[in-house]
Amino acid sequence: MPKLGMEPVRRKALVDAALKTIGSHGSLDVTMSDIAREAGVSPALAHHYFGSKQQLLIATIRSLLRELRRDAVTAIQQAHTPRERLSAVIRISFQANQFTPETVAAWLAFYVEAQRSEETRRLLVLYARRLHSNLMHALKQLAAAPQAARIAEGAAALIDGLYIRQSLRAAPLSIDASIALVEEYVTAQLTQFPQTSAPGEQA
C-alpha cells in the first residue's frame, strides 16, 4: 500500500517521467513500464495512480498547461504596459523549461495523438485559445480589434512554427533568437496601424 502523503509526490514524479520518456522517444510509443522505470516506481504503482497510460498522458498535458498558465499570469502581472504584457506572453512561450528538446518533442507527440484522441485535442485547443487570449488582451490596447486579431494569429503561428523547427534539431534557434523573431514580427505589424490606449493608460 502506498505511504500516506506520498501520492502527490509520486504522481508528479510519474508526470515528469512521462514527459521525459516521451520526449526522449519522440513519440507516444512508450509503455507504463518505461515511464515507471524512469520515475523509480513499479508499473503496478503507476497503474494504481493513473489507471492507464492514456490517463497519465492527459495528466502530463494538463501539468504542462497549468505550468504555462501560472507562469503567464505571474509574468503578465509584473508588466506595466500593454506592450510589456505582450512581450511577457511571448517570453513565457519560450522559457527554458518549455523549450528543452525533450519538452518540444513531447508537445509534438501530443499533437499527433490529438488526431485520434478527442480529450487530447480538447486540451491542445485550450492551449491555443489561452495563447490567443493572452496575446489579444494586450494587442487590443495597441491596435484596432481586426488588426489585433490578425497580429495575434500571426504571432501564435510563429510561436508554434518555431517549436516545430526546434524539434528538427538541425538548425534550432536559441531561446533569445526565437523571442527576438516574434518580437520583430509584432513590432513591424504594430507600426502599420495607429496605436490606441485604454483610458488613462500609456501604451
C-alpha positions as MATLAB code, in Angstrom:
seq = 'MPKLGMEPVRRKALVDAALKTIGSHGSLDVTMSDIAREAGVSPALAHHYFGSKQQLLIATIRSLLRELRRDAVTAIQQAHTPRERLSAVIRISFQANQFTPETVAAWLAFYVEAQRSEETRRLLVLYARRLHSNLMHALKQLAAAPQAARIAEGAAALIDGLYIRQSLRAAPLSIDASIALVEEYVTAQLTQFPQTSAPGEQA';
ca = [
       0.000    0.000    0.000;
       1.381    3.473   -0.876;
       2.664    5.508    2.048;
       0.284    8.160    3.322;
       1.095   11.546    1.840;
       3.271   10.142   -0.947;
       0.593   10.196   -3.647;
       1.124   13.836   -4.792;
       4.902   13.300   -4.845;
       4.702   10.107   -6.859;
       2.067   11.473   -9.200;
       4.348   14.395  -10.019;
       7.305   12.043  -10.431;
       5.302    9.954  -12.899;
       4.140   13.015  -14.848;
       7.723   14.308  -15.046;
       8.919   10.851  -16.078;
       6.217   10.620  -18.770;
       7.318   13.952  -20.231;
      10.981   12.912  -20.220;
      10.328    9.427  -21.625;
       8.008   10.614  -24.398;
      10.408   13.410  -25.268;
      13.372   11.039  -25.413;
      11.496    8.605  -27.669;
       9.988   11.392  -29.756;
       6.639    9.616  -29.774;
       3.978    8.106  -27.527;
       5.322    4.641  -28.307;
       6.308    4.089  -24.691;
       4.877    1.823  -22.022;
       3.816    2.397  -18.450;
       6.793    0.229  -17.502;
       9.147    2.607  -19.338;
       7.643    5.594  -17.528;
       7.569    3.863  -14.151;
      11.215    2.874  -14.532;
      12.157    6.491  -15.229;
      10.167    7.595  -12.161;
      11.744    4.922   -9.961;
       8.463    3.216   -9.094;
       6.804   -0.056  -10.061;
       4.464   -0.333  -13.072;
       1.754   -1.506  -10.670;
       2.041    1.746   -8.714;
       1.831    3.775  -11.923;
      -1.371    1.965  -12.852;
      -2.676    2.459   -9.314;
      -2.333    6.240   -9.568;
      -3.394    6.768  -13.187;
      -5.237    3.650  -14.315;
      -3.844    3.691  -17.849;
      -1.140    5.227  -19.999;
      -3.740    7.410  -21.696;
      -4.789    8.949  -18.388;
      -1.150    9.557  -17.480;
      -0.632   11.291  -20.838;
      -3.642   13.518  -20.203;
      -2.310   14.343  -16.730;
       1.049   15.250  -18.298;
      -0.544   17.659  -20.781;
      -2.623   19.222  -18.020;
       0.519   19.677  -15.934;
       2.233   21.499  -18.811;
      -0.814   23.718  -19.314;
      -1.039   24.550  -15.609;
       2.634   25.477  -15.539;
       2.274   27.669  -18.610;
      -0.814   29.377  -17.204;
       0.794   30.019  -13.817;
       3.948   31.450  -15.359;
       1.949   33.583  -17.810;
      -0.223   35.046  -15.049;
       2.843   35.903  -12.967;
       4.692   37.497  -15.896;
       1.669   39.496  -17.055;
       1.025   40.797  -13.540;
       4.605   42.089  -13.365;
       4.268   44.021  -16.640;
       3.151   47.651  -16.526;
       2.071   48.490  -20.078;
       0.228   46.651  -22.872;
       3.479   46.308  -24.847;
       5.271   44.890  -21.823;
       2.409   42.430  -21.288;
       2.657   41.360  -24.908;
       6.389   40.776  -24.536;
       5.750   38.791  -21.358;
       3.389   36.426  -23.192;
       5.942   35.917  -25.950;
       8.782   35.368  -23.489;
       6.836   32.810  -21.453;
       6.181   30.778  -24.600;
       9.926   30.235  -24.933;
      11.016   29.937  -21.328;
      13.779   27.401  -20.783;
      11.697   24.628  -19.206;
       9.193   24.710  -22.085;
      11.799   24.883  -24.841;
      14.031   21.919  -23.991;
      14.356   19.362  -26.822;
      12.524   16.722  -24.776;
       9.604   19.020  -23.959;
       9.303   20.180  -27.567;
       9.345   16.567  -28.776;
       6.678   15.653  -26.237;
       4.424   18.525  -27.368;
       4.701   17.340  -30.967;
       3.842   13.784  -29.911;
       0.753   15.132  -28.153;
      -0.312   16.934  -31.336;
      -0.060   13.658  -33.249;
      -2.125   11.953  -30.547;
      -4.760   14.691  -30.853;
      -5.631   13.356  -34.314;
      -7.237   10.324  -32.690;
      -7.874   11.367  -29.080;
     -10.673   13.861  -28.513;
      -9.553   14.594  -24.956;
      -6.019   15.370  -26.098;
      -7.342   17.536  -28.926;
      -9.558   19.443  -26.491;
      -6.611   20.231  -24.208;
      -4.446   21.432  -27.085;
      -7.293   23.616  -28.347;
      -7.462   25.051  -24.822;
      -3.745   25.893  -25.032;
      -4.250   27.619  -28.399;
      -7.195   29.637  -27.080;
      -5.295   30.733  -23.984;
      -2.331   31.867  -26.049;
      -4.606   33.802  -28.406;
      -6.496   35.341  -25.489;
      -3.297   36.445  -23.731;
      -1.950   37.990  -26.920;
      -5.244   39.711  -27.672;
      -5.573   41.145  -24.175;
      -2.501   43.314  -24.815;
      -2.888   43.797  -28.560;
      -6.409   45.241  -28.306;
      -4.869   48.191  -26.466;
      -2.243   48.674  -29.170;
      -4.246   48.276  -32.388;
      -7.816   48.175  -33.610;
      -9.607   44.856  -32.985;
      -9.371   43.415  -36.532;
      -5.659   44.200  -36.771;
      -5.052   42.951  -33.217;
      -6.679   39.623  -34.083;
      -4.564   39.286  -37.209;
      -1.341   40.046  -35.339;
      -2.294   37.584  -32.592;
      -2.872   34.826  -35.151;
       0.463   35.570  -36.814;
       2.374   35.655  -33.533;
       0.784   32.382  -32.365;
       1.625   30.750  -35.701;
       5.232   31.918  -35.372;
       5.481   30.529  -31.839;
       4.089   27.154  -32.897;
       6.265   27.109  -36.008;
       9.404   27.805  -34.004;
       8.560   24.843  -31.785;
       8.348   22.627  -34.865;
      11.660   23.977  -36.143;
      13.228   23.356  -32.752;
      12.205   19.700  -32.955;
      14.266   19.234  -36.138;
      17.439   19.966  -34.151;
      19.318   20.550  -37.401;
      19.380   24.333  -37.125;
      17.473   25.241  -33.962;
      17.173   28.849  -32.874;
      18.181   29.835  -29.371;
      15.553   30.988  -26.909;
      16.676   34.612  -27.281;
      16.665   34.379  -31.087;
      13.170   32.862  -31.079;
      11.831   35.608  -28.814;
      13.512   38.273  -30.964;
      11.958   36.868  -34.141;
       8.421   37.020  -32.736;
       9.056   40.456  -31.222;
      10.280   41.788  -34.574;
       7.172   40.481  -36.308;
       4.849   42.049  -33.724;
       6.681   45.378  -33.784;
       6.631   45.501  -37.584;
       2.893   44.773  -37.632;
       2.084   47.353  -34.960;
       3.887   50.113  -36.825;
       1.404   49.714  -39.678;
      -1.576   50.680  -37.522;
      -2.352   53.668  -35.278;
      -1.891   52.833  -31.631;
      -4.785   53.072  -29.237;
      -4.585   53.005  -25.462;
      -7.059   52.165  -22.776;
      -8.337   55.276  -20.949;
      -5.661   56.610  -18.623;
      -3.089   54.032  -19.712;
       0.116   54.608  -21.645;
       0.980   52.129  -24.366;
];
